[in-house]
Amino acid sequence: MAAHFTHIAVDGFRIVRDNPAGSNRVTTGWQVPFCMFTDPEFSGSV
């Protein structure tokens, strides 16, 4: 789980909170957006 993304951490908390009460929520299939910055800039244009 990517806890450094706040919205994902909150949803992870909901899963941990709800599962002991009988829920069957899982984290599989989560799509986590990300980007990478490089210096100097990298361009793929031809």
C-alpha positions as CSV (number, residue, x, y, z in Angstrom):
1,M,0.0,0.0,0.0
2,A,1.3,3.4,-0.9
3,A,0.7,5.3,2.4
4,H,2.5,8.4,1.2
5,F,-0.5,9.3,-0.9
6,T,-3.0,10.7,1.5
7,H,-6.2,9.6,-0.4
8,I,-4.9,6.0,-0.6
9,A,-3.9,6.0,3.1
10,V,-7.4,7.1,4.1
11,D,-8.9,4.3,2.0
12,G,-6.4,1.8,3.5
13,F,-7.6,2.9,6.9
14,R,-11.2,2.2,5.9
15,I,-10.3,-1.3,4.8
16,V,-8.4,-2.0,8.1
17,R,-11.3,-0.6,10.1
18,D,-14.1,-2.5,8.2
19,N,-12.6,-5.9,7.7
20,P,-12.7,-7.0,11.4
21,A,-16.4,-6.2,11.3
22,G,-17.0,-8.8,8.6
23,S,-16.3,-6.8,5.5
24,N,-14.1,-8.4,2.8
25,R,-12.5,-5.3,1.3
26,V,-9.0,-5.7,-0.4
27,T,-6.3,-3.5,-1.8
28,T,-5.7,-5.6,-4.9
29,G,-6.5,-3.8,-8.1
30,W,-5.7,-0.3,-6.8
31,Q,-4.5,2.0,-9.5
32,V,-2.0,4.5,-8.1
33,P,-1.2,7.5,-10.3
34,F,2.3,8.7,-10.3
35,C,4.8,10.7,-12.4
36,M,8.5,11.0,-12.6
37,F,10.5,14.2,-13.0
38,T,14.0,14.1,-14.4
39,D,16.7,16.7,-14.5
40,P,17.7,17.4,-17.2
41,E,14.4,17.0,-18.9
42,F,13.9,13.9,-21.0
43,S,11.9,14.1,-24.2
44,G,10.7,11.2,-26.4
45,S,9.9,13.4,-29.4
46,V,11.4,12.3,-32.8
